[in-house]
Amino acid sequence: MDRLQAMQTFRAVVEAGSFAAGARKLDLSNAMVSKQVARLEAQLGVRLLTRTTRRLQLTAEGERYLKGAGRLLDELYELEAGLGEQRGEVRGRLRLSAPLDFGVRELMPALQAFERRHPAVQLDVVLEDRRVDLLAEDFDLAVRIGELEDSSLIARRLMAMPMYVYASPAYLAEHGHPRHPDELRGHRCLHYSLQRTGPSWNFQVDGKPYRYRFRPVLSCNNGRALTEAAVRGMGLVYKPAFLGEPEVAQGRLVRVLEPFVKPPMGVNLLYADRQLMPARLQALIETLIRYFDEEAACPGRS
């Protein structure tokens, strides 16, 4: 049995969550994938996976082997990609982290533009609303929204992201239209629960920062869900324009307190300082910056 192929199969099964999904990922039959993992376990003399009717679970030995095998596979892939890049090819694997809603609505079209230019690059995109540790978690690039923490990472500005308070016409007809942040008292406010400062919204009043703290009627860890709640008249929501403006265009939401919203938040690309940056990472950074520059110059472009 090809040990390298077996290692790749084992990792694919774990990452996909099942033998069937791993087989589809590798374009192999379920029987072949199952046989390779079973032979690998026989050669190692340990059980790597506990199989149930519902899911797969790594054993302690499986977790250890996955970590070591994954490192070896990544190093081999990196070596081969580096040799290709020395010949002028842009190829290899890149791991990218981005916030969920931004990744779905804004980043995917930009990645499509990159994939068209560099089809030999394998992108591994992780979308979740947490700040990953690039070095510890083996990410090549991360998208960060808002203030940046002091670190050794390099930051490149990607875009400016406006934020607005939104409400549905039906909500405003029933509860009234606040004209000043002070008038939010008594209104129903929807809270993004992953916000680091807790249930609060930041405004500018007379040129000075103004923070309104509230008791949310609904908290949720997903911006799209909160935007939908606002569309349904459940309350006011303070969200990025890329979530709210499509609903404004359809008449389902309107902006509220627009004179008091803070300046747009910065969206940045973060990556580790390297003496020699892989050509594929440089190409991805340049493609993303160029794409969002063009979007800013031609808003609404498809």
N, C-alpha and C positions, 0 to 999 in steps of 0.2 A: 504493500500500500504506500502511496506517495504521502509521506508524513506532512509535508507542507500543505498539500491539498486538503488533507484531513483537518489540519489546524484551521484553514480558511473556512471549511465547512462547519466546524464546531462553532467558530465565532459568528458565522452568518446565522446559524440556528438560534444562538443566544440573543443576538441583536434583533432578529426578526420575531422572536417570542414563541416560535413553534417550528417543528420539522417541515410542515407544509409551506409556511411562509419563507423559511430558509431555502427550501427547494426552489420556490418561485424566484427568489432573489438570485440564486446561482444558476437558474435554468437547468436544473437536474430533476430527476424523478424523486418522489418521496422515499421510495425503497432504497435508492442509491445513497441519499443523504443519511438515512437511518443506518444503513450498513457501514458507511464511513465512520460515523460517530461511534458505533458499537465496536468496530475494529480498533479505533483509537483507544477506547477504554480498555479493550483487551490487551493491547500492547503496553499501555501504561500500568495496567494492573489495578486500576482504581475506577470508581464510578464518578463520572463528571456531572451527570444530570440525573435528577429524579423526575421521572415521567408520571404524570397523572392525566386523567381524562380532560382536565380543565387547562392545565398550564405546565410549563417546564420550570424547574427550580434547580439552580446550581448547588452542588454539594460544596463543602469547604474545599475539597481538592479541586473541584471544577472552577471555583472562584480564583484559586491560586494559579491554576493552569491558564485560565482565560487571560489573566493579567500578564503573565509571562509570554504566552503565545501571541497575544495582541501586540505587545511591545516588539517582539521579533518580526512579526508581519509588517508592522508600521515602519520599522527600520529598513527592512528589505524594500518596501514600496518607496520609501524616501530615497534610498540609494539608486534604485532604477529610475525614479523621476529626475533625480539630480543629474544622472548621466544623460538623460534625454534633453534636459535643459541646457547642458553644455553643448549640445548639437544645435541649439537654437530653438528647440521645441518647448512649448508651454504645456506641461503635463504634470500629473501627480494628484495628490489628495490635499484638500483644504477643509479645515473644520471651522465653521462660522457660528457665532452665537448672536441672537438678536431678540428683542422683545416680541412677544407673540403677535399682537395686533399689527404692529409696524411691519413685522416680517411678512405677514399674510397680504396686507394691503399695499405696501410700498416697496418692500425689498424684492419680492418675487419677480416683478417685471424687470428690475435691474439685473437680477441673476440670470434671467432669460437672455438678456442682451450679452452678458458675459459668456454664457454657454454657447451661444451662436458663434462667438469669436474664438472660443477656446474649448472645443468639444472633448479634448483629451484630458481635461481637468475634472476630477471627481470631487463634487461638492458634498460635504456632510453638514447640513444646516440644522441647528438646534434652536427651536423657537420656544422660549419660556421667559416669564417675567421675573427673572432674578439675575443678579450680577455674578457671572461666573468668574472663577479664578483662571485667567488665561493660561498661566504657566502650569499650575497644578492639574488642570483638567484638559490640557493638551489642545487648546484652541489656538488657531492661527490668527483669528480676527474676531472682534466683537463690536457690535453696534450699541452705543450707550446714548440714552436720552437724558437731558438735564445736566446738572452740575457734575463735574468730574472730581473724583477724589485724587489727592496727591499720590503719585505712584511713579514707577520707573517706566511705565508704558508710554508709547508714542501715541499722540492724538492727532487725527486729521479731521477737520470740519467737513461734514457731509451735507448738512442742510440746516435751515432754521424752521422750526415747527411751531406754527401758531396754535394757541389754545383758546377755547371759547366756552362760555356757559351756554347750554342749550336747554330748551324746553319745548314741549309740543304746544301747538295752538290751543288744543283742548285744555291742557293743564293751565295755561295762562288765562283762558276764559273763565275757568273755575276759581283759580287761586289769586289772580291778579298778576300784574307785570312789575317785578321789582326794578326800580330805577337807580338804586344805589346799593352797595353791599350791605349797608345797615338794614335795608329792607328785606334781607334774606331771612331774618328772624320770623319764625312762623311758617316758612316755606318748607317743602319736602325736598331734602337733598339726598342724592344718591352718591355713595362713597366707593371709590376704588380701594379695596382692602389691602393691596400691596403697597400703597403709598407710604413712604417712610415717615412722614410727618403726622400720620394719623388723620382722622376726619377733619380736614381743614382745606380751605381754598385761599390762594394768594392773589391779591389784587394790588393795584396802585391807586391811591386816593390822594389827590393834590400833590402828586409827585413823590409820595412816600409809600413804603411797603405797608400793606394792610392784610392781616390774616384773619379770615373768618372761620371760627371753629363751630362745628355743628354736631348734632346727634343724628346720625343717618337713619332714614327710614328703610334703607336697603343698602347692604354692603355686598360687594361681589369682587372676585379676583380677575374678572375679564372685562375689558373695555367695550368690546362689541356687545356683550350682554347688557351692560349698563346703558349703552346708547339705545338699544332696543327697548329697555325699560322706560327711558325718557320718551321715546316715540309713542309708547303706549300710555303716556300721561301719568306715570308713577312718580315723577318728580323732576327736579333740575339736575343736570349733569355737567361736569367741567371736564371736557375731553379734547384731544387733538383734533385739528380741523380735518384730517384725513378720515376720521370716523364720523364727524358731525356734518360736514358740508354736503356729502351726497344726500343726506336726509333733508337738509335745507333746500337743496335743488328740487326735491320732490314735494316740498311743502309739508313734510312731516315734522320738522323741527325748525325753530327760529333761534337766532342769537339773542342772548340776554346780557345786560351789563357790559356791553362791548367797550364803552369808553374806559372801563376800569381794569380790563384784563392786562396781565403782565406782558412784556415783550416776548416774542417767540423763544422757545427753548432751543438750545443747541442739540443737534444730533451729530455724534462723532464716531469715527472709526478708531478703535484702539488695537494696538498690536505691540508685541515685544520688540525692543531694540535689538537688532542683529547686525553683525559685521557684514554678512552677506545675505541679503533677502532673496528667497527663492523667486524665480521669474514669475511663477504662477501667482504668488501672493502679491507681487508688485502689479501684475496685470489686473488682478481682481480689485485692488484698491483704486487704481487709475480708472477702471471701467465704472465702478460705483460712483466715484466723484464726478466723472464726466457725465454720467447718466443723470444724476440729481442736479447738476448745473444746468443741463439742457432742459430738465423738467421745470426748474425755476424760471428759465428764460421763456419757456413755452408751456405755461400751465394748461392742463387739460389735454395734453398730447396723449394719444393712445399708444 
